[in-house]
Amino acid sequence: MKAHVHVLSILACAPALGQWSTTTLPAPRESMRAVTVGSKALFASGRDANGMASGDIFVFENGAFSTLPMALLARNALTPASVGSEALFAGGRQSGAYTGQVEIFDAAANTWTMGALHEARADMAAASVGGYAIFAGGAGFSGTTTVVDAYDASTGSWSWAPRLSVARADFAATAVGPYALFAGGYTGTSRSSRVDIYDSSLGAPTSAAAWSTHTLSVGRGELVATTVGTKAIFAGGSNNGPVATIDIYDAALGPPTSAAAWSTRLLSAARRDLSATTVGTVAIFAGGVGPNGVLSAAVDLYDDATGTWFTASLSAAREDLAATSVGNVALFAGGEVTSGATNVVDLYTSPTGGTFCAPAVANSTGFPGAVSWSGSLMTASNNFTLLASQLPPGQFGYFLTSETNGYVQPPLSSGFLCLAGNVGRFNALAQIIQGPAGSLLVDLTSVPVNPPVAVQPGDTWSFQCWYRDVGATSNFTDALSVTFN
């Protein structure tokens, strides 16, 4: 499905201007929830054009939408998360009835399994860290809850404990470094400013010793969160009306319990029910509902590479849209316009590329391997360098490339190959790298696919690093997608 370019509305002072375009979902949906696993961006559930709960999952992969053949239990207000190769769709409600059902899609094996929450509930917050997908709080038959359900991707097992300090729903969560942060929300009688913090280095999510607290500058529900670089950003929401408040935690400045690691600023427009995602170095906050119930097309963008905020506009003002990113594209899909559910999708293509299959499976160092780039995306300059980091010391590896993305776990590998189709290997003797880090200046005039080709302006290529690990195993970094000009 070919996207149609939408007119940019970004301030001229922006340090790096991405390209906006539009496409459409297979059908109109509002109140969807989105998550990315491997090379797939998944948009799940929500309400259709008739206001009925949907069980569809729309998949965006390699620039086009399709529909997963298995439908979910039709419901609203479910909560998704991804960990390892799996995407989980947990809880939700339909016609006032709550469910604790969890459908688990393994993107590598293309299989489904089932799980269950300890309590049936909706409007939870979820984050993944330390190999766990964590589903916290929410509201069920008995009101809001402090329950935290944790899914261990390494064993496929579930555990739970009442670990939130305040029972609440309609809050936001994101992970940065070893921390998962769960912030704000509705307690049933008030708007909470509480931030519950899980430190994965201190034990499992069921361990009381692994949890601590902090507070937002303004208590609110219906806020959103995303992470860029070392920063976890919580934006917008409602406290007796939409707010413009942004709370920012920077892990580089200390633990989340340290006031010195937090700062605040304001969105360009107060709003609730907005959406957020990150692509490359840019965090994006889009749409929502402003004062007096007016739908918003406002977009606030933060470029972590330059520390600069700038603005844009969606192609249509709307609320309850779903957002996620895959490769170098951020997607803002569906939502509610004045006439009901819409199928419009706004896409922001990062000029500096973006990662997918991230984070990769951790290697023997305890960290996932990572790939990035430096130099220039101008094909004429032929100055594009691939970088690999957090590899096992003394172990060798090489870079891979393809114009097609995929997701498969090769035999004897701990990680996942995120490329498909005509995959090229930079494995000549002079191109072999050694951990813990390595680099390769890519000759853009002759990329080693079969047969070799020259990269042309406008081409999008993906890159990944394969490497040996300690023992008889191998692994992969995350993958990088860039568009050359």
N, C-alpha and C positions, 0 to 999 in steps of 0.2 A: 504494500500500500504506500503510494508515494505521498510524502508530506508536501503541503503547500506553504510557501514562505509567508509569514505574518509580519507586519510592519513593526520594526523595533521601536521601543520607547525607553531607551536607556540614556542616562545623563552623559554628556560628552566627556565628563571628567573621569568616567569609568576607566580603570587601568587595563582591563581586558574584556572586550566585548564579545560575548557568545552570540550565536545565531539563534533566533527564535523562529519556529515554524509550527504548523498545526497539522493534525491528522484526526482520525475518528476511531472510536471504539467500535467493536462489532455491533453494539446496541447501547442505547442510553442507560446510564446508571448514576445514581446518587448514593452517597454514604458508603462507597466502596472502601476497602482497606487494601493497602499495597505493601509488597515485600519483594526483595530481590534475592534469588538464590542462583549461584552459578552465573550463566549468561542470560537468565530469564527474569524479566520483571513481571510479577504476577499481580493482577488486580482482581480482588475477590468480593463476592457477595454484594451487599447493598440492595437498593430498591430499583425496580425497573420503571419504565415510563408510565405504568399503571399504578405505581406505588406499592407493588407487591414485592415481598422479599425474594431475593435471587440467590441461587446457588452456583452461578456461573463463575468460572475463573478465566479471565482474558489474559493472554500471554503476549508480551512484547519481546521479540527476539530477532536479532539480525535485521532490525528496521521495519518489522511488520507485526501485525496482531494476528493471533489465532485463538482458539478456545480449547482448553484442556478437556479431554473426553470425559473425565469423571467430574460430576458436579458435586459441590458441597451440600450439606444439609442447608436448605434455604433459610437464611436468617440475617438479621442486622446486628450491628455493633459487635461483631466478632473481633478478635485481636490476633494479628499475624506476627510471626517472628521467623527468622532463619538462623540456623546454626549448622556448621559443616555443610553437607550436601542437601540438607533437609529444610523444607518450609513447613511451618506448622500454622494451622488455622484453628483458633481456640475459642470456645464459648460463644456467646451471643444470645439473641432473643428473637422470637417471632410471635407476634400477637400477644405479648405480655408473658409468654412462657420462656423461661431461661433454660439454656443447655450447658452442659459441661463437656460436650463432645469435642474432640480434637482430631482433625484429619491431618496426616503427615505425608507430604509428598517428597520423595527422594528424587531429586533432579538428575542425579547420576545414574541411578538404576531405572528411572521412570516408573516407579512403583508407589503404591499407597499403603499405609498402615493406619491404625486407629489408636487413639489414646483418650484419656479422660482426666479432667480437672478434679480436684478434691471437692470443690463446690461449683454448682452450676451458676454462671454469672456472665454479665456483659460489661462493656466499657472498662476493660482492664487496661493497664499499661504494660508493655513488654520491652525487654532489651536482652541482648545476648552478650555474654562475656565469660571467659574461662572455660569454654566448652559447654556452657549451659544456656538454654533458652528459658528466660524467667518471665512468668506471667503474674502480675501483682495486682492486688486489690480488685476493684470492680463492684458491681451491685447485683445482688441476686434476690431470691425470695424473701430473705431476712434483712434486706437493706445492704448498705456498704459493708465491706469486709477488709480485714488485715491479712488475709491469706495470701501466701506466695507459693505458687506451683513452679517447680524447676524440672526441666527435661534435660537429662545428661546424654548428649549426643554420642558419647563414647560407648555407652552401655544400652541406650534406648530405654532407660528406666526413669521413673518419675518419683519425686519426693515433694513434701509440702511442709509448711510451718507458718504460724501467724507472725510474720516478721515486720510488716509495716507498723510504724509507730502511730499512725492515724488511719482509720478505715476511710476509704474514699474511692471515687470513680471519676471518670472523665478527666484523667490527668495525663502527664507526658513522661516518656522515658527515653533515655539514650545511654550509650556506653562510651567511655573514653579511657584509654589505658586499662588498668585492672578494675575500673569502677563501672558499675551500673547505677544511674541516678534516676529516681522516680519522684517527680515534682508536681506540686499543686494538686488540684482536683476538688470535687464536691464531696463533703462529708455526709450530705443529706440535709444538713441544717446551715452549713456555712461553706465559704471558699477557703481552702487550705493553702498555707504558704510553706508547708512542710516539704523537705527534700529527704527522702530515705535513700541511704547510700549503701550499696553492697560492694565490698572489697574482696574480689575473687582470690587475692593472695592470702587471705586470712581463713579460708575454709569454704565449705559448700554453702549454697544459699540457705540451707536450713539451719546453719550455725548462727546463734545469736551474736557471737563474738565478731562475726564478719560484717555486722551492720552498725551504722552510725547515722546521725542526722545533721541537717543544716536547714536554713530557711531561705525562701525567695524574698525579694524586696517587696513584692505585692502578692497577697494570696489571690488565687484565681483558678478557675476551671476552664476546660475547652482550650487550653494552650497547646503548643506543639514544640517539638524538640528535634534537633539534629546535631551531629558532630562534624567538625571540620578541623583537621590538624589536631592540636591538643585542646581544642575548645569544645565544650558542650554548651549549646545555646538553646534557651527556653524563651519562646516568643509569643506575644499576644495573649488572648484568653478573655475571660469575662469575670468581672467582679461588680455586680450591679450595673452592668453595661460593659461593652468592649473596652479593652485596655491596649495601650501601645507598648507596654513595658517589655523589655528584653533583659533577661538575666543571663550572664555569661560566666561559666566556670572554666578556668584555664589550668589544666593539669600541670603545665610547666611551672606554675607559680606556687604549687603546694597541694596538699590533699584537699578533698572537697569540704572538710570540716573547717578549713582555714578561711576566714573572712577576706584575707588579703588575696586569695585566689579568685574572688568573685568581683564582677563589675556589672554595671547596668547602662543601658541606653534606650532609645525609643524607636519603634517602627515609624515609617513615614505616615501611617494611618492606623488608628486604633481598630482592632478587629478580633473576632473570635471565629472558631470553626474554619481556620485557615489550614494550609498544609505546608510541609517542610521536607526538604531533602538536600543532599549535598552531592555535587559532581566536581571532581577534580579538587581545586582549592576554593570552590565557591559554595557557600551555603545559601539556600534560596527559600524564601517565605512568601507564599502566594495565596491570593484570594481571601475569602472569608466574608464575615458580616460586620459592617460598621455600625455606628450609632443610628438609632431609629430603624434598625432592621434593613438598612440599605446594603445590597450586595456589593462586594468590592472586587475590582480587577487589579488592585495594587500588588506589586511584587517588590520585595526588598531583597537585595543580594549583598552578601558579604564576601569579599575576596580576601582569604586568609594570607595569601602571598604578599599582599600589599597593605593589609590592615584597613582596607577602604570599603565603605558602604555605598551602594548606588541603587537605583530604582528602575523598574520596568513596568509593563502592563500586560496582563493576560488578554487573549483575544476576546474573552467574554467574562463579565463579572459573574462570580458564582461562589457558593459555599459548599462545604462537605465534599470537596474534591479529594482525590487520592494522589499521593506523590511518592515516587521512588526513582532511583537512578540505576542505570546499567551502562557500563562502558563510559563513553563521553557524553551521554544523553541523560538529562533529567526530564521526567514526564509528570505532567499535572493533568489528571484524567477525570472526565465526567464531572459530577457534582450537580448541584441544584441551581437552576436559573429561575427567573420569574415564572416561566411556564412549566416548570417541573424538571425532571431528570434530563440531562444532556449527554451527548456522545462525544463532545469536543475534547480534544487532547492538545495541550500546549507542550511543545518540546523545546528545551534549551540545550543546545549543543555547545559544549565547552570548547573554547579555542585552544586550551592547553591539555586536552585529553582527560580521561578519567579511568579509574580502575573498576574491574569487576572480578567475580570469584574472590571477593575480599571479605574478611581476612582469609588467607590461605591456611591450610592445615599446619599446625606448629611442627617444627622439626626438633632435632635432638638438643638444640639450644634452649628450647622452651618458647621460642618466638616463631611466628610465621615468616617465611621468606617474602620479600616485597620487591616489586619492580617499579621503576620510574624512568624519567628521561631528562636530558638537558640539551642545550644547544638551540636549534631552530627547527620549526616545522615548514620552513620554506624549502621546497624541493630544489630550487635553483642554488641554494647555498650549500646543499649536501653536507650539513653539519648537525646531524641528529645522532645523539649518543644514548644508548640504553644503559641503565644502571640497575644492579641487583644488590640487595642488602639483606642482613640478618640471615645469612647462610651459615652452615656449619663450617668452622675454620678448617682449612686444609682439604676440603672436599671440592671436586671439580663440577662444573656445570656448563651449559650453553643456552643461548637464547633461541626461541622459536617465534615464528610469525605466520599469520594467515589473514585473509580478508573475511573469513567466516569464523564465528564464535561457536563454541560447543561446550559440553560438560560431560566428561567421562573419567572414570578411575581406571588407569591402565593396570595390568597385572604387576604385582610386586611394588606398586607405588603407594605411598602413604597419602599422596595428594591427588589433585584432579587436573587433567588437561582441559583447559578452557578454550582451546582452538579446535577447528574442524576443517574439513575440506582439504584444500591444497596447502598443507602445512610445510613451511620452510624451516630448515635447521641451520643455524650459524655454528656449525661444529667442525670447521676447518681448524687445524692445529693452532693457528694464530688467534682464533676466536674463542678458544676455551678459557673460561674464567675459573678462579680459585676463591673459595670462601675465606673470610666471612663476607666479602663484598667484591664486586667486579663490574667492569664496564666494557662497552663495545661501541666504537664509532661505526655506524651502519652506512654502507655504500648504497644510497638510494637509487643509484643508476642500475643496480643489479641485485635485487632481493632474491635470496636463494630458494624460491619456490620452484616447481617443475612445470615448464621451463622458467629460468630466471626472468624477472620483469623489472622495469623501471617504475618507481613510484611517480604518479602523476598528481598535479594539483587537484584537490577535491577528493582524492582517494582516502578511504578510512582503513587503517591497518591495525591489527591487534598483535601484541607481543607478550611473551611469557618466558620464564626461565625454568628449565629443568635442571636438577642437581642431585648428586649423590648425597646420601646421608650416612651417618655412622652405621656400620654393619652392612647388611646386604639389601638395603632399602634405598629408594629414591623418593624425591618429592618435587613439588612445583611451587613457585611463587604465586601470588595473585597475578592477574592479567591487566594489561594496559591497552586502551583503545585511543588512538589519535587520528585526527583528520589533518592531512597535509594541505598546504596551500602554495 
